[in-house]
Amino acid sequence: MDKEAFLDKIVVKLHNNIQLDDLEIGTVISALRKYTENPQRPYYEVIYHDEYDNTEHRIMEPMSSRVIEDPLGHTIRDDHFELRFRRLVRGE
């Protein structure tokens, strides 16, 4: 599929309120970032796995952050997070 046909397919899906696939979503997000000149800010994802293979995901931004210069000239970024998971505990 050529580029024009791919973009036309996205436009048709958007006009008809049809779910986009992951590649199409990524294409739209990239185009919007380029258009608005907003680069993606880094984020942190914390994933909790329990013994029953249940998972919880949290997208997090640091509560506080500071930059430290060490004696060797390295820049160290020190980020502080507050993390809280509420989970169901079976049989305790």
For each residue, the residues with C-beta under 8 A, 3 or more apart:
1: 5 6 9
2: 5 6
3: 6 7
4: 7 8
5: 1 2 8 9
6: 1 2 3 9 10 27
7: 3 4 10 11 27
8: 4 5 11 12
9: 1 5 6 12 13 24
10: 6 7 13 14 20 24 27 28
11: 7 8 14 15
12: 8 9 15 16 18
13: 9 10 16 18 19 20 24
14: 10 11 17 18 20
15: 11 12
16: 12 13
17: 14
18: 12 13 14
19: 13
20: 10 13 14 24 25 28
21: 24 25
22: 25 26
23: 26 27
24: 9 10 13 20 21 27 28
25: 20 21 22 28 29
26: 22 23 29 30
27: 6 7 10 23 24 30 31
28: 10 20 24 25 31 32
29: 25 26 32 33
30: 26 27 33 34
31: 27 28 34 35
32: 28 29 35 36
33: 29 30 36 37 38 39 40
34: 30 31 37
35: 31 32
36: 32 33
37: 33 34
38: 33
39: 33
40: 33
41:
42:
43: 59 60 61
44: 59 60 61 62 79 81
45: 57 58 59 60
46: 57 58 60 81 83
47: 55 56 57 58
48: 55 56 57 85 87
49: 53 54 55
50: 53 54 55 87
51:
52: 90
53: 49 50
54: 49 50 87
55: 47 48 49 50
56: 47 48 85 87
57: 45 46 47 48
58: 45 46 47 83 85
59: 43 44 45
60: 43 44 45 46 81 83
61: 43 44
62: 44 65 79 80 81
63: 80 81 82
64: 79 80
65: 62 77 78 79 80
66: 77 78
67: 75 76 77 78
68: 75 76 77 78
69: 73 74 75 76
70: 73 74 76
71:
72:
73: 69 70
74: 69 70
75: 67 68 69
76: 67 68 69 70
77: 65 66 67 68
78: 65 66 67 68
79: 44 62 64 65
80: 62 63 64 65
81: 44 46 60 62 63
82: 63
83: 46 58 60
84:
85: 48 56 58
86:
87: 48 50 54 56
88:
89: 92
90: 52
91:
92: 89
